[in-house]
Amino acid sequence: MSIRRLPEHLVNRIAAGEVVERPASALKELVENAIDAGATRIAATLMGGGIDLLEVSDDGCGMDRESMRLALERHATSKLPGDAIDAVTTLGFRGEALPSIASVSLLHMESRVRGADGWSLTVDNGQVVGEGPAALPPGTRIRVSDLFGKVPARRKFLRSPRSEYAACVDVVKRLAMARPDIGFTLEHEGRRALHVQPGEDRPARVAALTDRGLADNSVPVDYDRHGVRLGGVAGLPTFNRGVADHQYLFVNGRPVKDRLLIGAVRGAYQDLLARDRHPILALFIDLPGTEVDVNVHPAKTEVRFRDPGGIRGLIVGGLRHALDAAGHRSAQRPSVAALGNWQTGSPSPLGVGPTSALSGGQGYGPTGLGWGSRASTNSSFFTRTGLYPEGEGRQGSVWDAHQAYAPPPQARAEPAHAPPPEANRYPLGVARGQVAATYIVAEADDGLVLVDQHAAHERLVLERMRKAMSNGGVARQALLLPEVVEMDEPAADRLEARAEELAEMGLELERFGPRAVLVRATPALLGQGNIQGLVTDLVDEIAAFDEALSLKEKLDHVAATMACHGSVRAGRILSVAEMNALLREMEVTPHSGQCNHGRPTWVKLGHNDIEKLFGRK
């Protein structure tokens, strides 16, 4: 078998297979070239999702006649003035993009340097077929048509024009986020799909390109550690999506899709989101070029860090720090749909009963909402967990379960031990009642607040456990009679292996034969709950641990499971004092705007929305 050199056009087509996978790949290279050329405005035009036509024009520095010829040769670049590859600050340097694109399409390039005449060059699948003078403003315009037209094996693997167009939009969005100082325009089939002005600040640019609601439901990220900076915008956990397509990650201004970074984001939001939900964010990492290799992949979408553990810690720590500052904030989405669900009209006179929305049979305040409490079942729980001041809110009538229906509201109220607090003094307002023994109704200065009592208290218990762990461990409550929990042998093995970690969180257990564990103490914060259910859930949670998780992340998983078992349940009747205690603690507790599973703990119906319901506006 003889060995021969491949002709130049085949070499270029092989290179194109690595650099140009689809129209979006070509678009990315052309737009990055425009950015590196110092453009302040970049316009892209597509036809057929970029398969039939792809054009990029800019107002950058432009190229002269000789430079245009040289740019079409492989490994010729203006982005690597010396031999220090790791010192590259531009978006590319391989010198393969233009010759690769030109080898699999019909490419027409026009460029003009300021103070000189313009020139054009046409290349048909690697062969120069024409050149001459061109009339255009200073800058460069490149038109790519019939991509892979003469490479049918590659063309048939392209997706539909709609799918290719979506990929092109994503490319321009990411580059536009990275450079808010540049204006970007994208048109498809004669319709403008994207347009942003130059000179925007980063949060405004990110919101404009992702979701307008992000501006009101996000926190700024600004975090430094050991010379590495993390900036950007992170959405509140309750402002999420069902897919991870709205996570934009950048390293030294380059859009990347790196598994390490994606995993770090997941770790930062791990107990703030449901497992099938994903945050909306844009994160920008800036670090010395010697600390990262941006050319491990031909498309430059993956990077390799010198200290991957440090970068992961930076992202988790930076996001946690920013989300902690959000306090009790929760995403408040437009209320149009919610308003449509409210019923207007005459209610049935006999519509009050055990299945009604109101907490039946309890004491009623002036608003007609349930205020009463079963002191025998609630007061000890709330006194123990710190939500219920000793000696308050211990009176109220009890629902008679044998009644056929509840009487209409009697305007009864609990005895007032102190003047009611003023609504305008607290962000979450003051409690006015309870709906369905599940939701607290509070009046704030600017509207009506509904709080999911179980979701809110679950978050509060988790944050208390975390604070206790950071202060030396969670206080434990010894059981008068240790409880035996039976399970299969592998599950008992997993618990035994984690016994020391669980003890730090107040759960003291030991092996009790091959198929059981003996629980001797539980976290004092949880009280006397269902120990069997708690241990069973912990076994499942530990079994689901990813070995890549850090110890802290694993402990957070366990703490979240414990907090769920120690929370006030839906269906528990609360007194006004208990409700207000819950609201006040939410206002000073980080992440209290969402439960441990990522659902919102409270929503607000503004005064304007209420007035719309009654036709006042």
C-alpha positions in Angstrom: 0.0 0.0 0.0 1.5 3.3 -1.1 1.2 6.5 0.9 0.4 9.8 -1.0 -0.3 13.4 -0.1 -3.9 14.5 -0.3 -4.7 17.3 -2.6 -5.3 20.7 -1.0 -9.0 20.7 -1.6 -9.5 17.4 0.2 -7.4 18.6 3.1 -9.6 21.6 3.4 -12.8 19.5 3.3 -11.5 17.2 6.0 -10.7 20.3 8.1 -14.2 21.7 7.3 -15.7 18.5 8.8 -14.2 19.5 12.2 -14.8 23.2 12.1 -18.0 23.5 10.0 -20.6 20.9 11.2 -23.7 22.9 10.3 -24.7 26.5 9.3 -24.5 27.6 12.9 -20.9 26.6 13.0 -20.1 28.7 10.0 -22.1 31.6 11.4 -20.3 31.4 14.8 -16.9 31.6 13.1 -17.9 34.6 10.9 -19.4 36.5 13.8 -16.4 35.9 16.0 -14.1 37.2 13.2 -16.3 40.3 13.0 -16.0 40.8 16.8 -12.2 40.4 16.6 -12.1 42.9 13.8 -13.3 45.6 16.2 -16.9 45.8 14.9 -19.5 47.9 16.8 -22.4 46.6 14.7 -22.8 43.1 13.2 -25.7 42.0 11.0 -26.5 38.5 9.9 -29.0 37.3 7.3 -30.2 33.8 6.8 -32.2 31.9 4.2 -33.4 28.4 4.6 -32.0 28.2 8.2 -28.6 29.2 6.8 -28.4 26.2 4.5 -29.3 28.2 1.4 -27.7 31.5 2.4 -25.8 32.9 5.3 -24.4 36.5 5.2 -22.5 38.4 7.9 -21.6 42.1 7.6 -19.7 44.3 10.0 -18.2 47.7 10.4 -14.8 46.4 11.6 -11.3 47.2 10.5 -11.7 45.4 7.1 -9.0 43.7 5.0 -7.0 44.8 2.0 -6.6 42.8 -1.2 -3.5 40.8 -0.1 -5.0 40.0 3.4 -8.2 38.7 1.8 -6.1 36.2 -0.3 -4.1 35.2 2.7 -7.2 34.7 4.9 -8.3 31.9 2.7 -5.1 29.9 3.3 -5.1 27.3 6.0 -3.3 28.2 9.3 -3.1 31.9 8.4 -4.4 34.1 11.1 -4.1 37.7 12.5 -5.0 36.5 16.0 -1.6 35.0 17.0 1.0 37.7 16.6 3.6 35.6 18.5 4.1 32.0 19.4 2.4 32.2 22.8 -0.7 30.1 22.2 -1.9 30.4 25.8 -1.8 34.2 25.5 -4.5 34.5 22.9 -7.2 37.0 23.9 -9.2 36.9 20.7 -12.0 34.4 19.9 -10.0 32.2 17.7 -6.6 31.7 16.2 -6.5 28.4 14.3 -6.7 30.0 10.9 -9.0 27.3 9.6 -12.5 28.9 9.6 -12.5 30.8 6.3 -10.7 28.2 4.1 -12.9 25.4 5.6 -16.1 27.3 4.9 -14.9 28.2 1.4 -14.1 24.6 0.6 -17.7 23.4 1.1 -19.7 26.3 -0.2 -19.9 29.2 -2.6 -18.3 32.0 -0.6 -18.3 35.7 -1.7 -16.2 38.0 0.4 -16.1 41.8 0.2 -14.0 44.0 2.4 -12.7 47.6 2.7 -10.2 49.2 4.9 -10.9 52.8 5.9 -9.3 55.3 3.5 -9.0 52.7 0.7 -11.1 51.1 -2.0 -13.0 47.9 -1.4 -12.2 44.5 -3.0 -14.2 41.3 -3.5 -13.2 37.7 -3.8 -15.4 34.7 -4.8 -14.5 31.1 -4.0 -16.5 28.0 -5.2 -15.8 25.0 -3.1 -12.1 25.8 -2.7 -11.4 27.3 -6.1 -11.1 31.1 -6.6 -13.5 31.9 -9.5 -13.5 35.7 -9.4 -12.3 38.9 -7.8 -12.5 42.6 -8.4 -13.4 46.0 -7.0 -16.4 46.3 -4.6 -18.4 49.2 -3.3 -19.2 49.0 0.4 -18.7 50.9 3.6 -15.6 50.2 5.7 -15.8 46.7 7.1 -16.4 43.2 5.8 -19.3 41.4 4.2 -19.2 37.6 3.7 -21.9 35.7 1.9 -22.0 31.9 2.1 -24.5 30.0 -0.1 -25.3 26.4 -1.0 -23.5 25.0 2.1 -22.3 21.4 1.5 -23.9 21.6 -1.9 -21.1 19.5 -3.4 -20.7 17.3 -0.4 -24.0 15.4 -0.4 -22.8 13.0 2.3 -22.6 15.9 4.7 -25.7 17.8 3.5 -28.1 14.9 4.0 -27.2 14.9 7.7 -28.3 18.5 8.2 -31.5 18.9 10.1 -34.6 20.7 8.9 -34.2 24.5 8.1 -36.2 25.3 11.2 -33.8 23.3 13.4 -30.8 24.8 11.8 -32.3 28.3 12.2 -32.8 27.7 15.9 -29.1 26.7 16.3 -28.1 29.9 14.5 -30.2 32.0 16.8 -28.6 30.4 19.8 -25.1 31.2 18.5 -25.9 34.9 17.9 -27.6 35.1 21.3 -24.6 33.8 23.1 -22.1 36.0 21.3 -24.4 39.1 21.8 -24.5 38.4 25.6 -20.7 38.2 25.7 -20.4 41.6 24.1 -23.1 44.1 25.2 -20.9 46.9 23.7 -21.7 45.6 20.2 -25.0 45.8 18.4 -26.4 42.7 16.8 -29.1 42.1 14.2 -30.3 38.7 12.8 -32.8 38.4 10.0 -34.3 35.2 8.6 -36.3 34.9 5.4 -36.7 38.7 5.4 -38.0 38.9 9.1 -36.0 40.4 11.9 -35.5 37.8 14.6 -33.1 39.5 16.9 -32.0 43.1 17.3 -30.0 44.7 20.2 -28.4 48.1 20.4 -24.7 48.6 21.3 -23.8 50.0 24.7 -26.3 48.1 26.9 -25.4 46.9 30.3 -25.0 43.2 30.8 -28.1 42.5 32.8 -30.3 44.3 30.4 -28.7 42.6 27.4 -29.1 39.1 29.0 -32.8 39.8 29.9 -33.5 41.1 26.3 -32.1 37.9 24.8 -33.6 35.4 27.2 -36.7 36.4 29.1 -37.8 40.0 29.8 -39.0 38.8 33.2 -35.4 37.9 34.2 -34.7 41.6 34.9 -37.2 41.5 37.9 -36.5 37.9 38.9 -32.7 37.7 39.1 -29.8 38.6 41.2 -26.4 40.0 40.1 -23.4 37.8 40.4 -20.0 39.4 41.3 -17.5 37.1 43.0 -13.7 37.0 43.1 -11.5 34.2 44.3 -7.7 33.9 43.9 -7.6 36.1 40.8 -10.5 34.5 39.1 -13.7 36.6 38.7 -17.3 35.3 38.3 -19.9 37.8 37.0 -23.3 37.7 35.4 -26.9 37.3 36.2 -28.6 34.4 37.9 -32.4 33.8 38.0 -34.2 33.2 41.2 -34.8 29.5 41.8 -38.5 29.9 41.3 -37.9 31.6 37.9 -37.0 28.4 36.1 -37.5 26.3 32.9 -38.1 22.7 32.1 -35.0 22.5 29.9 -31.4 23.7 30.4 -31.4 25.7 27.2 -31.4 29.0 29.0 -28.0 28.6 30.8 -25.3 30.7 29.1 -21.7 30.1 30.2 -18.7 32.1 29.1 -15.0 31.8 29.7 -12.9 34.9 28.9 -15.7 36.1 26.6 -16.0 32.8 24.8 -19.4 31.0 24.8 -18.8 27.4 26.1 -20.9 24.3 26.8 -18.6 22.7 29.4 -19.7 19.8 31.5 -17.7 21.0 34.6 -19.4 24.3 34.5 -22.9 22.9 33.9 -22.4 20.5 36.8 -21.3 23.3 39.1 -24.4 25.3 38.3 -26.5 22.2 39.1 -24.7 21.8 42.4 -25.3 25.5 43.4 -29.1 25.1 42.8 -29.3 21.5 44.0 -31.8 22.0 46.9 -33.4 25.1 45.5 -34.9 23.5 42.4 -36.9 20.4 41.5 -34.7 17.9 39.7 -36.6 18.3 36.5 -36.3 22.1 36.5 -33.4 24.3 35.4 -32.4 27.9 36.2 -32.1 30.8 33.8 -28.6 32.4 34.0 -25.6 33.9 32.2 -22.3 33.5 33.9 -19.0 35.0 32.8 -15.7 33.6 34.1 -12.5 35.7 33.6 -9.1 34.3 34.5 -5.6 34.4 33.1 -5.1 32.6 29.8 -2.4 30.4 31.4 -5.1 28.9 33.6 -7.3 27.6 30.9 -6.9 25.8 27.5 -9.6 27.0 25.1 -8.5 24.9 22.2 -9.1 21.3 23.3 -12.0 21.2 20.8 -12.0 22.4 17.2 -15.2 24.2 17.7 -13.8 25.8 20.9 -17.0 25.0 22.9 -15.2 23.0 25.5 -12.4 24.2 27.8 -9.9 22.6 30.2 -9.0 24.3 33.4 -5.7 24.0 35.3 -7.6 23.9 38.6 -11.1 22.4 37.8 -11.9 22.0 41.5 -11.2 25.7 42.2 -13.5 26.7 39.3 -16.3 24.5 40.5 -16.0 26.0 44.0 -16.0 29.5 42.5 -19.2 28.9 40.7 -21.0 27.1 43.6 -19.8 29.7 46.1 -20.5 32.7 43.9 -24.0 31.6 43.0 -24.8 30.7 46.6 -23.5 34.1 47.8 -25.7 35.9 45.2 -28.8 33.8 45.9 -28.3 34.2 49.7 -28.6 38.0 49.1 -32.0 37.4 47.5 -33.5 36.6 51.0 -37.1 35.8 50.8 -37.6 36.9 47.2 -39.6 34.7 44.9 -40.4 35.0 41.3 -43.7 36.8 40.8 -44.9 36.0 37.3 -47.5 38.0 35.3 -50.8 37.4 37.0 -53.0 37.4 33.9 -53.6 33.7 33.9 -54.1 33.6 37.6 -56.6 36.4 37.5 -58.6 34.3 34.9 -58.9 31.5 37.4 -60.6 33.7 40.0 -64.4 33.2 40.0 -66.6 36.2 40.0 -70.4 36.1 40.6 -72.7 35.0 43.4 -71.4 32.2 45.7 -73.8 29.5 46.8 -75.3 30.4 50.3 -74.7 26.8 51.4 -71.2 26.6 49.9 -69.4 26.7 53.2 -68.4 23.3 54.6 -65.7 20.9 55.3 -64.7 20.7 51.6 -64.9 24.5 51.0 -61.8 26.6 50.4 -62.2 28.2 53.9 -61.0 26.5 57.0 -64.4 25.4 58.4 -65.5 25.7 62.0 -62.6 27.8 63.1 -62.8 31.3 64.6 -63.3 33.8 61.9 -61.9 37.3 61.8 -63.4 40.3 60.0 -62.3 39.0 56.7 -64.2 35.7 57.1 -61.1 33.6 56.7 -60.1 30.8 59.2 -58.1 32.1 62.1 -58.5 29.4 64.8 -56.1 26.7 65.9 -56.1 23.4 67.7 -53.8 24.4 70.5 -53.4 20.8 71.7 -51.8 19.7 68.4 -50.1 22.9 67.3 -48.7 24.9 70.1 -46.2 22.4 71.3 -44.8 21.9 67.8 -44.4 25.7 67.1 -43.0 26.4 70.6 -40.4 23.6 70.0 -39.4 24.9 66.6 -39.2 28.5 67.6 -42.1 29.7 65.4 -44.6 30.1 68.3 -43.9 32.4 71.3 -44.6 30.7 74.6 -48.1 31.5 75.9 -49.5 33.1 72.7 -52.4 32.0 70.5 -53.7 29.1 72.5 -57.4 29.8 72.2 -59.9 29.1 69.4 -62.8 26.9 68.7 -62.5 23.3 67.4 -64.1 21.9 64.3 -66.8 19.3 65.0 -66.1 16.6 62.4 -69.6 15.1 62.8 -71.4 18.2 61.6 -73.1 17.9 58.2 -71.9 21.3 57.2 -70.2 24.3 58.8 -72.2 27.3 59.8 -71.5 30.5 57.9 -68.8 32.9 59.3 -69.8 34.4 62.7 -67.2 37.1 62.6 -65.6 35.6 65.7 -61.9 36.5 66.3 -59.2 35.3 68.6 -58.6 37.3 71.8 -56.1 40.0 71.1 -53.2 39.9 73.5 -51.6 42.9 71.7 -52.6 45.4 69.0 -52.4 43.8 65.5 -49.2 44.6 63.6 -49.3 47.1 60.7 -49.1 45.6 57.3 -46.8 48.2 55.9 -44.0 47.3 58.4 -43.3 43.9 56.9 -42.5 42.8 53.3 -44.7 39.7 53.6 -47.4 41.6 55.5 -49.4 40.3 58.5 -51.5 37.2 58.7 -55.3 37.7 58.2 -56.3 34.1 58.0 -55.8 30.6 56.7 -57.3 28.9 53.6 -57.9 25.2 53.4 -55.7 24.7 56.4 -52.8 24.9 54.0 -52.3 28.5 52.8 -51.7 31.6 55.0 -53.4 34.8 53.8 -51.5 37.9 54.7 -52.1 41.6 54.0 -49.1 43.5 52.8 -48.8 47.2 52.0 -49.0 46.6 48.3 -51.3 43.6 48.0 -52.5 40.2 49.2 -49.9 37.5 50.0 -50.6 33.7 49.9 -48.1 31.5 51.7 -47.8 27.7 51.4 -47.2 26.9 55.0 -45.6 23.5 54.4 -43.3 24.7 51.7 -42.2 27.7 53.6 -41.6 25.9 56.9 -39.7 23.2 55.1 -37.2 25.8 53.9 -36.9 27.4 57.3 -36.1 24.1 59.0 -33.5 23.3 56.4 -31.8 26.7 56.9 -31.9 26.2 60.6 -30.2 22.8 60.2 -27.5 24.3 58.0 -26.8 27.1 60.5 -26.6 24.6 63.4 -24.2 22.4 61.4 -21.9 25.3 60.7 -22.0 26.1 64.4 -20.8 22.7 65.5 -23.7 20.3 64.9 -27.4 19.9 65.2 -28.8 19.4 68.7 -30.3 16.0 69.1 -33.3 14.7 71.1 -32.7 11.2 72.6 -35.6 8.8 72.3 -37.0 7.3 75.4 -37.3 4.0 73.6 -35.0 3.5 70.7 -36.8 2.6 67.5 -35.9 -0.3 65.2 -36.2 0.4 61.5 -36.1 -2.7 59.2 -34.8 -2.6 55.6 -32.8 -4.7 53.2 -29.2 -5.4 53.9 -27.6 -3.0 51.3 -29.7 -0.2 52.6 -28.6 -0.9 56.2 -25.0 -0.9 54.9 -25.4 2.5 53.3 -26.8 4.0 56.5 -24.1 2.4 58.6 -21.4 3.9 56.3 -23.0 7.4 56.7 -23.6 7.1 60.5 -21.0 9.6 61.4 -22.2 12.2 59.0 -25.8 11.7 60.0 -24.8 12.1 63.7 -23.6 15.6 62.8 -27.1 16.4 61.8 -28.6 15.0 65.0 -29.7 11.6 63.8 -28.0 9.0 65.9 -28.3 5.4 64.7 -26.4 2.1 64.8 -26.5 -1.2 63.1 -29.0 -3.7 64.6 -28.5 -7.0 62.9 -28.0 -7.5 59.2 -31.4 -6.0 58.1 -32.2 -3.2 60.5 -30.8 -0.1 62.2 -31.6 1.2 65.7 -32.4 4.9 66.0 -31.4 6.4 69.3 -31.8 10.1 68.7 -33.3 12.5 66.2 -32.6 16.1 65.4 -34.3 18.3 68.0 -35.6 20.6 65.3 -37.7 17.9 63.8 -39.6 16.9 67.0 -41.4 13.6 67.3 -42.1 12.8 63.7 -42.4 9.7 61.6 -39.0 8.1 62.3 -39.7 5.1 60.0 -40.6 7.4 57.1 -37.6 9.6 57.8 -35.0 6.8 57.8 -36.6 5.1 54.7 -36.4 8.4 52.7 -32.8 8.9 53.8 -31.9 5.5 52.6 -33.3 6.3 49.1 -31.6 9.7 49.1 -28.2 8.2 50.0 -28.6 5.5 47.3 -29.3 8.2 44.7 -26.1 10.2 45.6 -23.8 10.8 42.7 -20.2 9.8 43.7 -19.0 13.1 42.1 -20.9 15.1 44.7 -18.8 16.8 47.4 -19.4 15.9 51.1 -21.1 19.2 51.7 -23.5 18.6 48.8 -24.3 15.1 50.1 -25.0 16.5 53.5 -27.3 19.1 52.0 -29.3 16.3 50.3 -29.7 14.6 53.7 -30.6 17.8 55.5 -33.3 18.6 52.9 -34.9 15.2 53.4 -34.9 15.7 57.1 -36.3 19.2 56.8 -39.3 17.9 54.8 -40.2 15.5 57.6 -39.8 18.2 60.3 -42.1 20.7 58.6 -45.6 21.8 59.5 -47.9 19.9 57.2 -50.7 21.1 55.0 -53.9 20.5 56.9 -52.6 21.8 60.2 -54.7 24.6 61.6 -52.5 27.5 62.7 -53.2 30.5 65.0 -52.6 34.1 64.0 -49.5 34.2 66.2 -48.1 31.1 64.5 -48.8 32.5 61.1 -47.1 35.8 61.9 -44.1 34.0 63.4 -43.7 32.0 60.2 -43.9 35.2 58.1 -41.4 37.1 60.2 -38.9 34.2 60.0 -39.3 33.9 56.2 -38.4 37.6 55.9 -35.0 37.1 57.5 -34.1 33.6 56.1 -32.1 33.1 52.9 -33.8 31.3 50.1 -37.2 31.4 51.9 -38.9 32.3 48.6 -38.7 28.7 47.4 -39.0 25.4 49.1 -36.3 22.7 49.0 -37.8 21.3 45.8 -37.8 24.7 43.9 -41.5 25.6 44.2 -42.4 29.1 45.3 -43.4 29.4 49.0 -45.4 32.6 48.5 -47.2 34.5 45.7 -48.6 38.0 45.7 -51.8 39.5 44.2 -51.2 43.2 43.9 -53.8 45.9 44.6 -54.1 46.6 40.9 -54.9 43.0 40.2 -57.5 42.9 42.9 -59.1 46.1 41.5 -59.2 44.5 38.1 -61.1 41.5 39.5 -63.9 43.9 40.6 -63.9 46.0 37.5 -62.4 49.0 39.2 -59.7 49.2 36.5 
